[in-house]
Amino acid sequence: MPRPTAAQLAYGSATVVVSTVAMLLLFRTTTALGVAVVAVAALALGLLVAVTVPAPGRAKAARTADRSRAAAFEDRSLPESARVPAARGAARHGVGQHSARR
């Protein structure tokens, strides 16, 4: 399993602290069981936030892949067989156009 990034640790920790304080103030619990439930819920929420923060390597790889696909679609220096074919019927039949423009 990869090590968590600094952003994941920061967002997860901040979520745990803020959600714990907010739930304790919201529920106004004073019993040990209530505090324990709030603490477990806050830890689970912090873990969820830390896991869903995108890692910088994956986001950069996705942007690079999108750019290369767009470049291959628009590059006219490639031979016809290597280009990505455009939708031929879309321009003729008005696909993708708003109905008020017809």
N, C-alpha and C positions, 0 to 999 in steps of 0.2 A: 504494500500500500504506500503511495507517495506521501511525503511529508507535507503537512499543511503549510500554506503560505502565511506571511505576516498579515495579509488582508483577511484571510479566513479566521485567523486567531483573534484579530481585533474585532471583526464584526460579530463573531460568536460570543466573545467575552462581553462586549457592550450589550448585546441582546440579552444575555443572562442577567446582567446587573439591572438594566432598565426594566425588563419584564418582571423580575422579582420584586422590585420596589413598586411597580405599578400594580401588580396583582395583590401584594400585601396591603396597599392603600385601598384598592378597590373592594377586596373581600373583607377587610378589617378583621382578619383572623388573629386569634391570640393563643390558640391551642397548639400544642406541639404537632399534632397530626395535620392540622391545617397548614402550618408553616412547612412541614415536610412535603405535603402535596404541592404547594406553590413552588418550592425549591425544585422538585422533580420536574414539574411542568416547565419551569424556566430553563432548566438544563436541557430538556428535550427540544425546546424551541431554539435555544442557542446552538445546539448541535445541528439542527435542521438548517439554520441560517448559514452556519459555517460550511456545511457540505454543499449548499446551493450557490455559494459565491464562485463565479467561474475562475478557473486557474488561468493565468496570463498566457501560457503556452497554447492551450486549447482555443482560446479566443483569437489569438494571432493566426493560428493555423486555419481556422475557419474563414477569417477575412482574406487570407492569401488564396485559399481555394476559390472563394467567390470571385476575386479579381481575375484569377487565371481563366475561369470559365467565361467571364465577361469578355476578356481579351480574345479568347479563342472564337467567340461568337462574332466579334466586330473586326477581327483581323482579316483584311482583304488580300494580304500578301501570301496567304496560304493557298494551296491549290484547291479547286472547287470540291474535290472529294474529301478534303480534310476539314472543311468548314462545317459548322453546326447548321443544319438546314433550318430555315425560317418557316413559320406556319404559312403555307401558301393560300389557304382558303380564308384566312383571317381578314386580309385586306379587302377581298372581293365581297365577302358576305357581311361585313360590318361587325364582325365579332369583336367584342371589347369596347364598342362605342356606345355612348349613351343613347337611349331611344329618342330623346328629344332632338337629336341632331339629324335625324333622317328626314 
